[in-house]
Amino acid sequence: MNGKITIRDVAKHAGVSPAAVSYVLNGINKVSDETKQRILKAVKELEYEPNLTAVSLSKRKSNVIAVMFPLVNDSLVTMFKDNHYQSEMISGIEYVLRKNGYDLLISGVQSPSECMKWIRKRNVDGLLFLGVFPNRLYEEMKALSKPIVLVDTYDKYERYFNHITMNDEEGGYQATKHLIDLGHSAIGFIAHRMTNSPIDYKRFIGYEKALKAAGIKPCKSHVFEALDSSFENGYRMGKELLSRPHSMSAFFASSDTLALGIMKALQEEGKRIPEDYSIVGFDDLTFSSYATPSLTTVRQDVFNKGSVAATAIIQAIENDTTALQHIRLSTELIHRESTAKKKG
């Protein structure tokens, strides 16, 4: 048969009405088992594929989940090009969605009004928001009837939505205590941003908490901002750290990507890791174990975080419940080759 197969073609092939075919395809129990089997056989023989847009409109369900990111410079290119964390997160989300019959749609948020317009235009079943968004957007989202899961959000609005977080403060404590236990007392903390990154701030709280517990007075001059999480900015920070006099013998970076950039810069200047400097990252991204030396880091299992977020949005959609899920995942220190006992 030439051309696109239609419901009418299936009905003619099975010797039934188009309405009967529609009932079977939409799971409506209005035909006999014998008729249902004839229709399913015709669908298979004709290799009929339903129009997903039409099906989603009739069922008011699209089996599509939207993943929303805050836009950087009006594009998602920088985020996915330079941020392997997001790639691993998306992998975990996509894996669970596909296993459960859902498709993934990715978009960026430029402004609250544009975001809400986009959501109303797309017939998605639920939304995953990854990162930190303007407060006005959270206010508008409260009026949406669609299930929403926030990931990596520390904000007063988190109580209105399902949300997934890590125990970032504990992770910051684990990283810093590890360095203290190795004899380091002058420890630098390199954040992406301290002013508008609640995740980095939580890790900083853990860093300060570990110093104070060991009787070490925190020093403001040991805290730095890289401004984003790219390898290039980590490299720039490494060069900057070497350009100024300091007594630091160890660094805790708020992401593996930053840590590896710092390591590269230090090694280019003839510094040995961990003999001259010990370095700890955060995330335990796949490539961190491949570095030379391999990176000591705080594992948050990013793939699993994506899987948990996807599971939460599916449950919110399919259980149709108003009970919110607030899930905090644990961290674990992974000791590799980039940290060692302080000399002397």
Secondary structure, DSSP 8 states (H G I E B T S, - for coil): --S---HHHHHHHHTS-HHHHHHHHTT---S-HHHHHHHHHHHHHHT----HHHHHHHHT---EEEEEEE-BTTBSHHHHHH-HHHHHHHHHHHHHHHHTT-EEEEEEES-HHHHHHHHHHS--SEEEEES---HHHHHHHTT--S-EEEES--SGGGGGSEEEEE-HHHHHHHHHHHHHHTT--SEEEEES-SSS-HHHHHHHHHHHHHHHHTT----GGGEEE-SS--HHHHHHHHHHHHHS-----EEEESSHHHHHHHHHHHHHTT--TTTT-EEEEEE--GGGGTSSS--EEEE--HHHHHHHHHHHHHHHHHH------EEEE--EEE--TT------
